[in-house]
Amino acid sequence: MTVMATRVEAPVEALEVAAYTVPTDAPEADGTLSWEETTIVVVHARAGREQGLGYTYADVSTAKLVESKLAAAVQGADAMSPQSSWLTMVGAIRNLGRPGISSMAIAAVDLALWDLKARLLGLPLCRLIGMAHERVPIYGSGGFTAYSLARLQEQLAGWVERGIPRVKMKVGSHPGEDPERVRCAREAIGPEAELFVDANGAYSRKQALALAERFRADARVGWFEEPVSSDDLEGLRLLRDRAPSGMAIAAGEYGYDAGYFRRMLEAGAVDTLQADVTRCAGITELLRVDGLCRARGVPLSLHCGPAIHLHPALALGQLVHLEYFHDHVRIEHLLLDGVVAPREGALHPDLSRPGNGLTLKRSEAERYAA
């Protein structure tokens, strides 16, 4: 049998970037920050008759960086080789610093380029990358510290009623109130659902140790995210060693490059590593993070932005679940067509649509143009 290879030649013609700022539906806060609006930076990469879509949740300045540095770096590049463009972009921002805005800008472009390649080939993105799973388990996430107890309980219970068997709430802004809030959360979701808490690095080491014991004893909390700052690798390791049995310590959402994740893993700082494809420079780097987790036998959980994470998540061998974050779910349904709804506690890709399956609702988005 002779196999004929199809060669697609398509240089990247241009990047288009825009930013949109969407108000929250209520004030939101966690252990160390509060906000009332969220900005999404959307990139389209065009080649021939196709365009790929990528985005990141970041400041408007991220869009300016795509425009001023990255657009010229990838123009004319082979749309079939996103990894090559990724290397070019990393080189282009050398003097700007890799963490933070630079990596988020690269992420948005890298996501658009992978999507573009899949659309040029007429494939769902997950088929292009390769599927290790058919579905992505999710956990409902919100439970902001700005919420009243009634709203907290209503939101968490609502996810469980919709078939999502695990939920996460924010803690840390008022440590003295946290044990009662966590107890009320457990009361609302019932005895079977899993309960996660996220302190966003708000506690000291001793505070976190004491609260870990209470959260586990009073409410069977099974996941303690960023009990101390994610930069405090010694503190995270201390919590991991001394946390109650059955409680996983998690961190990693602020990782911007493979070196960050390698250091966290080498320190033995977490039971479960987290990563965010819109921060860690896109699919190209996320696949390396999965490899690092595989080498050390550590599970990998994905942070926020569920619609843009769905297809790459399906390729990750170490994947355990994806954060179904209230704020981002609202924005993705508001601004994008092709966003899938959860079924039986998981997201399932629509394999009838090429690429990541997402398209921007331009007329709707323009109402929020930043």
C-alpha positions in Angstrom: 0.0 0.0 0.0 1.3 3.4 -0.9 0.6 6.3 1.5 0.5 9.7 -0.1 1.5 12.6 2.1 -0.3 15.9 1.7 1.9 18.9 1.8 0.3 22.1 2.9 2.4 25.3 2.3 1.0 28.3 4.1 3.0 31.2 5.4 1.5 33.2 8.3 0.3 36.3 6.6 -0.6 38.5 9.6 -1.7 38.6 13.3 -4.7 40.6 14.5 -4.9 41.4 18.2 -7.7 43.0 20.3 -8.5 43.3 24.0 -11.9 43.2 25.6 -12.7 44.1 29.2 -15.8 42.5 30.7 -17.3 43.5 34.1 -17.8 40.7 36.6 -21.4 39.9 37.6 -20.6 40.8 41.2 -17.4 41.9 43.1 -14.9 39.1 43.2 -11.9 38.6 45.6 -9.5 35.9 46.8 -7.0 35.8 49.5 -4.7 38.5 48.1 -6.6 40.4 45.4 -10.0 41.8 44.5 -11.4 42.8 41.0 -14.6 43.9 39.3 -13.6 43.4 35.6 -11.5 41.0 33.5 -9.6 41.6 30.3 -9.2 39.0 27.6 -6.6 39.5 24.9 -7.6 37.8 21.6 -5.2 37.0 18.8 -6.1 35.8 15.3 -3.4 34.3 13.0 -4.2 34.3 9.3 -2.9 32.1 6.5 -4.7 31.6 3.1 -8.5 31.4 3.8 -8.1 30.3 7.4 -7.5 32.0 10.7 -6.6 30.6 14.0 -7.8 31.9 17.4 -5.9 32.1 20.6 -6.3 34.2 23.8 -5.0 35.0 27.2 -6.5 36.7 30.3 -4.1 39.6 30.8 -3.7 43.4 30.8 -4.2 45.4 27.6 -0.5 46.0 27.5 -0.2 42.3 26.5 -2.0 43.1 23.3 0.4 46.0 22.6 3.3 43.6 23.0 1.8 41.2 20.5 1.4 44.1 18.1 4.8 45.7 18.7 7.1 42.6 19.0 5.5 39.3 18.0 3.5 40.1 14.9 6.6 40.9 12.9 8.4 38.0 14.4 6.0 35.4 13.0 4.9 37.0 9.8 5.9 34.9 6.8 6.7 31.9 9.1 5.5 28.4 8.1 2.0 27.9 9.6 2.7 24.2 9.8 5.5 24.7 12.3 4.2 26.5 15.4 7.2 25.3 17.4 9.5 27.2 15.1 7.5 30.4 15.6 7.5 29.8 19.3 11.4 29.8 19.4 11.4 33.0 17.3 9.0 34.8 19.7 11.1 33.8 22.7 14.1 35.2 21.0 12.2 38.4 20.2 11.4 39.2 23.8 14.8 38.3 25.2 15.5 41.8 26.6 11.9 42.2 28.0 12.0 39.3 30.4 10.3 35.9 29.9 7.9 35.7 32.9 4.6 37.7 33.0 3.3 39.7 30.1 5.8 38.4 27.6 4.9 34.7 28.2 1.1 35.6 28.1 1.6 37.3 24.8 3.5 34.4 23.4 0.8 32.1 24.7 -2.0 33.9 22.9 0.0 33.8 19.6 1.1 30.2 20.1 -2.5 29.1 20.7 -3.6 30.9 17.6 -0.9 29.3 15.5 -1.7 25.8 16.7 -5.4 26.4 15.9 -4.5 27.8 12.5 -2.5 24.7 11.6 -5.4 22.4 12.7 -7.9 24.4 10.6 -5.6 24.4 7.5 -5.5 20.6 7.8 -9.2 20.3 8.5 -8.7 18.6 11.9 -9.9 19.2 15.4 -7.0 20.5 17.4 -7.0 17.6 19.8 -6.6 15.2 16.9 -3.7 17.2 15.6 -1.8 17.2 18.9 -2.9 13.6 19.7 -5.5 12.5 22.2 -4.6 10.7 25.4 -8.2 11.1 26.7 -11.7 11.5 25.3 -13.0 13.8 28.0 -11.6 16.4 30.5 -12.9 16.2 34.1 -13.6 19.6 35.6 -14.1 21.2 39.0 -16.4 24.1 39.6 -14.4 27.1 40.8 -15.4 30.4 42.3 -16.6 30.8 45.9 -15.0 34.2 46.1 -14.2 35.7 49.5 -16.3 38.7 48.5 -19.4 36.5 48.4 -21.9 36.2 51.3 -22.3 32.8 52.8 -25.6 32.4 51.0 -24.1 33.1 47.6 -21.2 30.9 48.3 -23.4 28.0 49.2 -25.8 28.6 46.3 -22.9 28.6 43.8 -21.1 25.5 45.0 -24.3 23.5 45.5 -25.4 24.5 42.0 -22.3 22.9 40.4 -22.9 19.7 42.3 -26.5 19.7 41.2 -25.3 20.0 37.6 -23.2 16.8 38.0 -19.8 18.4 38.7 -18.5 16.2 41.6 -15.8 18.6 42.9 -15.8 22.3 43.7 -13.3 25.0 44.9 -13.7 28.1 47.0 -11.4 31.0 47.9 -10.1 31.5 51.3 -7.4 33.8 53.0 -8.7 37.4 53.0 -10.3 36.9 56.5 -8.5 33.9 58.0 -10.5 34.0 61.2 -13.7 33.4 59.2 -12.4 30.7 57.0 -13.1 27.6 59.1 -16.8 28.6 59.3 -17.0 29.4 55.6 -15.5 26.1 54.7 -17.8 24.3 57.1 -20.8 26.0 55.4 -19.5 25.0 52.0 -19.4 21.4 53.0 -22.9 21.6 54.3 -24.1 23.0 51.0 -22.5 20.4 48.7 -23.3 17.3 50.8 -21.0 14.5 52.0 -20.0 13.0 48.6 -18.7 15.9 46.6 -15.0 16.8 46.8 -14.2 20.2 48.4 -11.1 22.2 47.4 -9.8 25.5 48.9 -7.5 28.1 47.4 -5.6 30.7 49.5 -3.7 32.4 46.7 -0.7 32.5 48.9 -2.4 34.5 51.7 -1.3 32.5 54.8 1.9 32.3 56.7 3.4 28.8 57.1 2.1 28.3 60.6 -1.4 29.7 59.8 -1.6 27.3 56.8 -0.6 24.3 58.9 -3.2 25.0 61.6 -5.9 25.7 59.0 -5.1 22.6 57.0 -5.8 20.5 60.1 -9.2 22.3 60.7 -10.2 22.2 57.1 -9.6 18.5 56.9 -11.2 17.6 60.2 -14.3 19.9 59.9 -15.0 19.7 56.2 -12.9 16.9 54.6 -11.1 19.3 52.4 -9.0 17.3 49.9 -7.1 20.0 48.0 -5.2 23.0 49.5 -4.0 25.3 46.7 -1.3 27.9 47.4 -1.6 27.7 51.2 1.5 29.9 51.1 3.1 31.9 48.3 4.0 29.8 45.3 7.5 31.4 45.4 8.0 29.8 48.9 9.0 26.4 47.7 10.3 25.5 51.2 7.0 26.4 52.7 5.0 24.4 50.2 7.2 21.4 50.8 6.7 21.9 54.6 2.9 21.9 54.0 3.1 18.9 51.7 5.0 16.9 54.3 2.8 17.9 57.3 -0.7 18.3 55.8 -3.3 15.8 57.0 -3.6 12.5 55.2 -5.9 12.8 52.2 -5.1 16.5 51.6 -3.2 17.4 48.4 -1.0 20.5 48.2 -1.2 22.2 44.8 0.5 25.2 43.1 1.9 26.3 39.7 -0.7 28.5 38.1 1.9 31.4 38.0 4.4 29.4 36.0 5.6 31.1 32.8 8.3 28.7 31.6 9.4 25.1 31.9 12.2 26.1 34.3 9.7 27.3 36.8 7.9 24.0 36.8 11.1 22.0 36.9 12.2 23.9 40.1 8.9 23.3 41.8 9.0 19.6 41.0 12.6 19.3 42.1 11.7 20.9 45.4 9.0 18.3 46.0 6.8 21.3 46.7 3.4 19.9 45.4 1.3 16.8 45.3 -0.4 18.1 42.1 1.2 20.6 39.7 -0.9 23.3 38.1 -0.3 25.0 34.8 -2.1 27.5 32.6 -1.7 27.4 28.9 -2.5 31.1 28.6 0.4 32.0 30.9 3.0 29.3 30.3 3.6 30.4 26.7 1.0 28.2 25.0 0.6 24.7 23.9 4.3 24.3 22.9 5.5 24.8 26.5 2.5 23.1 28.1 3.4 19.8 26.4 6.9 20.1 28.0 5.3 20.7 31.4 3.3 17.5 31.0 6.6 15.7 30.2 8.2 17.0 33.4 5.3 15.7 35.4 5.4 12.4 33.6 9.1 12.0 34.5 8.4 12.5 38.2 5.0 10.8 38.4 3.2 14.0 39.5 -0.4 14.7 38.4 -1.1 17.8 36.3 -4.2 20.1 36.8 -5.0 23.0 34.5 -5.9 26.5 35.6 -8.9 28.5 34.4 -9.9 29.3 30.8 -11.7 26.0 30.3 -12.7 26.6 26.6 -9.1 27.3 25.4 -7.7 24.5 27.6 -10.1 21.8 26.4 -8.2 20.6 23.3 -4.6 20.7 24.6 -5.8 19.1 27.9 -6.9 16.0 26.0 -3.3 15.4 24.9 -1.8 15.5 28.4 -0.9 12.1 29.9 -0.7 13.4 33.5 -4.0 15.3 33.4 -6.3 14.9 36.3 -8.7 17.8 35.9 -9.4 21.4 34.6 -10.6 24.4 36.5 -14.1 25.5 35.4 -13.7 29.0 36.7 -16.9 31.1 37.1 -15.4 34.4 35.7 -13.9 32.9 32.6 -16.9 30.6 31.9 -19.0 33.7 31.7 -16.7 35.5 29.3 -16.2 32.6 27.1 -19.9 32.0 26.6 -20.4 35.7 26.1 -17.7 36.3 23.5 -17.2 33.0 21.8 -19.2 30.6 19.7 -18.4 26.9 20.0 -18.0 26.8 23.8 -19.1 23.3 25.1 -21.2 22.8 28.2 -20.2 20.2 30.9 -21.7 16.7 30.7 -21.4 14.3 33.6 -18.7 16.4 35.3 -16.5 16.7 32.2 -15.9 18.7 29.0 -16.1 16.7 25.7 -14.7 18.2 22.5 -16.9 18.7 19.5 -15.0 16.7 16.9 -17.1 18.0 14.1 -15.5 21.4 14.3 -11.9 22.1 13.0 -9.2 23.6 15.3 -10.3 24.5 18.8 -13.8 24.9 17.6 -14.0 28.5 18.8 -14.9 31.7 16.9 -15.1 35.2 18.2 -18.6 36.9 18.3 -17.2 40.1 16.9 -20.3 42.2 17.2 -20.8 41.2 20.8 -17.1 41.6 21.6 -17.0 45.2 20.3 -19.2 46.3 23.1 -16.3 45.5 25.5 -13.4 46.7 23.4 -10.6 48.0 25.6 
